[in-house]
């Protein structure tokens, strides 16, 4: 991990006009198998850009606000691990209804969270599931992040990170780190990267995942810099998620 002696700036981790150096993916990751992360979904924005998202009910997914703001149509894909091509159990739904958190700030990426409504009830399976169990504190816990990035990689990638305190994260990024931000680092510079935005950070294991973060930003120093990556802290938004998406939080 780099020394935090000089505050770094942050960059949205999505492959769209708000992002910089949009050519990366999960850093230090491994290929996932189908059904390993059944909550993981992908969203294509205006048929040109890609973000990740997480299934939170049979009719809604959770993603980053910067994956929604400025776009007019989305296509959500569930149940697969390939970016393209046919897969058994893979479902794609065209979407035109979303809600961005009213406090979203495109400059600081605070409240970088949004709900995309599927407009139908997706059928759950071994490859399509969601988590409804939540905790409060995650500092020091090992979490898993997953995504496709914006490179030519075909398959879903994942890696593990360690959740750090917000006070340590503030040494890198300053006052843009607030209580609703969650930060994490990898022991060997593992990280999320451009194109992974909106995707899930979870704790637990296959079959019992708990969604704790939504991929939001990486350091302008680069995905492989060793600087912390940032996430919208899901527990800070439980009431908003529940009221917006009509999800019963437990």
N, C-alpha and C positions, 0 to 999 in steps of 0.2 A: 504494500500500500504506500503511495507517495506521501511525503511529508505535507501536512496541511498548513504550512507556515504562510502560504499566500492563498487567499480565497480564490477558488475556481469559479467559472461561470457554468451555467447548465444549458443543455440543449435538449429539446423534445426528442424522444427516442423513436420517432415515427418517420416513415418514408413519405413525407408530403412537404409542401412548400414551407412550413414552419420549421422543418428540421434541417440540420446541417450535415454535410458529409454522409449523405444517405446511401451507404454502401455496405453496411455491416449486418451482423446477426448475433445470436447468443455467442459470447466469447468463452472458449474453453469448454464447450458443450459436447453432448453425446446425442446420438439419434434416438428418438423415442419410438416405442412400438404402439400399434393401434390399441386403444383402450387404456394406456398407461396414465393418460391425463384426460379423462372423459369430460372434464369441465371446460377444456380448452376449445376455443372456437377461433375462426379467422374472419375478418371483415374487410371486404374490398370497398373502397370509397371512390365514387364516381368512376368506377371501372378502371382506375389508374393507380391507386395507392393501396397499401396493405397495412392493417393493424391486427393485433390480437384482441381477444375478448374472452369473457368467462360466462358460462351459462349459470344464471342465478335462480331461474324458475323455468317452467316449461314454456314460458312465453316472453322471456326477456334475457338479455345479456348485459354485462357490465363491461365498460371500456373506458379509455381515457377521453377527457373532453376534447383534447386537441385532435382526436380521431374522428370527431363529429362536427366540430365547429368549422364552418366554411364549406361544407359539402352538402349535397342535396339528395344523394341516393347511396344506399349501401347494400351489399350482399353478404349475408352471414353464412358461413359454412361450419357444420358441426359433424363430429364423429369420425373425422379422418386425420391423417398425419401427412398427407401429400398436399403440396400447394396447388397442384393441378392433376388432371387425370381422374379416372374413375376408381372408386373404392367401394367395397361392400359396406353398407351401413352409413355411407356419407350422405349428408343432407345439405342443400343450399337453399336459402330463403332470401328473396328480394325484399328490401325494407325501405320505407319512406317515413318512419316515425321514430324520433329520438327526443331525449330530454337531457340537456346539459345542466350541470349544477349552476345555480344562479350566482354563486360566488367565484366561478372560474376566472382566473387571471392568466391571460396568455403570456404575460411577461415573466411572472414569477412561477407559473405553473402550479400555484396553489389551487386546491379544490379541482384538480385535474381528473374529473370523473364524470361519466355520463351513462345513461341507460339507453339501449336500443331495443325497441319493441318488435318482436317477431311477427305480430299480427296473426299468429296461429299458435296452437299448442303442439310443440315438438314431441314426438314419441321417444321416451327414454329407453335406453338399452345399455348393454355393457360398455359401449363406446360413447354414450351420451348421458352424462349425469351432472348433478350440481350438488354443492355443499351448502348446508344451512347451519353449521356449527361454528361459533365464533368465540374467541378469547380476547383478553385485554392487552397483556404485555407480551412482547416477543423478543426483547433485547437478548442477544446471546444465543437465540435459537437458530438452528439450521433450516433454511427455507429453500424451496425449489422454484425456479423460474423457467418458463418455456416460451418458445416462439419460433417463427419462420424467418424473421429478418426480411431484408429486401434484396438479398443476393439471389443467385441462381440455385441455391440449395433447394432440393426437392422436399426433404423430409423435416418434420418438426424436430427441433433441438431442445435440450434442457440442460441445466446445470444447477449446482447448489451454491448458496451464498450464506453468509452469516449476518444476521440483523445486528446493526450497531445502534448506539444511543443517538438521539437527536443532537445532544450537545457536541458529540464528536463530529457529526455530520455538519454542524454549523461552522466548525473550524475550516471546512472546505468551501462552503457555499454562503456562509453568513446568514443574514436575517430572512432569506427566502425559505429557510427550513423552519416550518411551524409545527404545531402539535399534530396536525393531520397529515404530516409527511412521515414516511417510513424510509429508512436508508439501509443499504446492505453492501457488503464487500465480499470478494472471493479471495481465498487464500493464495491462489495462483493467478490473480488478475482476472478471474472469471467475471463476467458481467452480462447484462443485457446490452443491446445495441440498437442502431437505427432499424426501424421496421418491427421491433418487438413491442412497441407502445400498445397500451390497452390490455396487454396479456396478463396472465395470472402469476402472482407469487403465492405459494401455498406452503403450509406445513402439514406433516403427516405422511401417509403413504397411500398407494393406490387402493381405493375402496373407502378411505377415510380422510380425504383431504379437507383442510380448512383454508378458505380463501382469506388472505390477510393483506394483500396489496395489489394494486393495479399499476403496471409499468408506466412510468411517467417521463423520467429524464435520465440522461447520462452527462458526464462532464464534457465541456468543450475541449478538454485536453485529449479526448479520445476514449473509445470504449475499452481499450486495452491499457489505459493509463494507471489502473489500480485505484483511481478515485471512486468513491461510493456511487452507486446508482440509486435513483430515487423512485418512490412509489406513493400513490395515494393510499393512505392508511384506511383500510376498509372499516375498521371498528369506529372510526370517527364519523362515518357516514351511514351507520346502520338505520337511523330513523329516516334519513333522506331516501335511502334505497328502498326501505319498506313502504314509505308513502308513495314514492314515484313509481316503483315497479309493481306494487301490490304484492310484495313478498312478505310472508310471515317469517320474521327473524327469530331464531332460537339459539 
